[in-house]
Amino acid sequence: MPEFITNFSNQITEYWNKFTRTQKIQIIGIFLASIAALVILAVVLSRPNMIIYADNLTPDQMTAMVEILTANNIAHRYEDNASTLYVDSRKFQDAKLLLFEQGILSATTFQWKEAFNTSLTTSSDDRAMMQQLAFENELGGLIELIDKVKSARVKIVLPDTQRFVLQQDKVASASVILTTNGELTEDQVYGIASFVETAVDNLSIGNIKILDSNAKLLFNGSNDSSIFGSLNSHMDYRDAYEAKYERTIESLLLARGEFDDAVVGVNLKIDFDSVSSQSEVYSIAEGETEPYPTRVYIYESTGTSTDAGGIPGTDTNADTPTYPIDGGGGSESEVFISDKDLVPNSTITKTVRSIGNIIPEDSTVTVTLNKYIYHRQALLEEQGALEDTTWEQYQEDNSIRNAVEVDPNIVQLIANASNIDEVFVMAYEVPVFVDTPIVESQVADYIPVIIIILMIALLGYAVYKGTEPVEITEVEPELSVEDMLATTKSGDELEAIEYDGKSEARVQIERFVDENPDAVAQLLRNWLNEDWE
């Protein structure tokens, strides 16, 4: 092994010594420049791309968040008087999950696209947590579409799917916290609970709790609900019924498919007067026209008397009476009195008219139907409709809503559904302008990388050209006229001495001419130029 290393080192040294000093300097410079380019590329690629995580933060929130991010080695910075927090884009998901678990800042902006934007380092538990968080935020956003609901936070507890066979089955549960800008009816609260039950697997309505922002329990899992609910006033009662009518009419109109939107207003006239009546009917004996009496009073009197012997009246007596006078006659009498209270058969009917009856003849329904007419900029440009105008001018010229004729069947449909004859319907065509989506160019993000790659390529090409063997031609120094004359003169002298043969100088000159014809030609050109000058 040492011999191999020695031979390899000798080969490298031998190859290196083939280069001239200038070539060695060029190779070393190119090598150092390549290393510098690689270092710059590594720094650029490893530099964190800071994006906004949250803004309008309080000092307390910012302090707590910075402490947690620092403790977990997540790159971050804050600006705008410590009210805006920036985090590394590659650690955005980790920061969001970490801060959400600590309860410092709500993660209500966590969406499905972020949940599926994972990397190879994301564990299955983190991925499941991210997807559940996105699902909870989606449910909260849908609940916020309900009237009088300002914001909604949903927390779902799902059963553990990795359980043993002997473990008891676990069920899901859900909690909803509502921030409202008005009082919700019991019907609305029950509708929210039913919606959550339908959206979550293995969730029963008994495991749902709904609270408002004041910690008031709105729903505790009971499904006992009616339209009356906890309505405490006639106004709430009427609003509940009107909302029910409006939902029914709106769903029927949109189900026809002719219009894209329906705004329904119902004005119900409701009778809240309390009226009760009672009637009593007595039984009548067969063949009678009058009912049995309730009281029977009987008075009977009987009597007898004897004649006194004279004629009563004004006639005079024929005989002169003598005293004492005896009773000339006598009488007897008998009286029978009966007083009875009777209880005859009777039927008592008590009628109480229900409170809150709708008076259809005094109620009205008003409906506005909208049909959206879409104007797409991309399609209009393809059709050439924007050649003589701009997109902004086109929107201004076509922004007027046009009224359309209402089908009589729609009016009849509303009247039949509401049992109200006073129905007024208006329909419009509403223009909707769709701009051409702007695709953000990401070329600027790749420009530094492209420049670095080009630099490396140029450096590599320079190294290749620098190490290529170059034929070196040594140019003989030019001989001046004086040197040539001196050489010629010495040659003549030598010829004079050695006339019988070629001199050594002549032999050298001839050899010089044979070996360096270019130098001789250059010398002759110099002579000619000097002669002409």
Secondary structure as UniProt FT lines:
FT   HELIX           2..17
FT   HELIX           21..46
FT   STRAND          50..54
FT   HELIX           59..71
FT   TURN            72..73
FT   STRAND          76..79
FT   TURN            80..83
FT   STRAND          84..88
FT   HELIX           89..91
FT   HELIX           92..102
FT   TURN            108..109
FT   HELIX           112..115
FT   TURN            120..121
FT   HELIX           124..143
FT   TURN            144..145
FT   TURN            147..148
FT   STRAND          149..157
FT   TURN            165..166
FT   STRAND          173..180
FT   HELIX           186..199
FT   TURN            201..202
FT   HELIX           205..207
FT   STRAND          208..212
FT   TURN            213..214
FT   STRAND          217..219
FT   TURN            229..230
FT   HELIX           234..255
FT   STRAND          261..267
FT   STRAND          270..271
FT   STRAND          275..282
FT   TURN            286..287
FT   STRAND          295..305
FT   STRAND          331..341
FT   STRAND          346..353
FT   STRAND          357..358
FT   HELIX           360..362
FT   STRAND          364..376
FT   HELIX           377..383
FT   TURN            384..386
FT   HELIX           391..397
FT   STRAND          402..404
FT   HELIX           408..418
FT   STRAND          422..434
FT   HELIX           443..467
FT   HELIX           481..497
FT   TURN            499..500
FT   HELIX           504..515
FT   HELIX           517..532
//
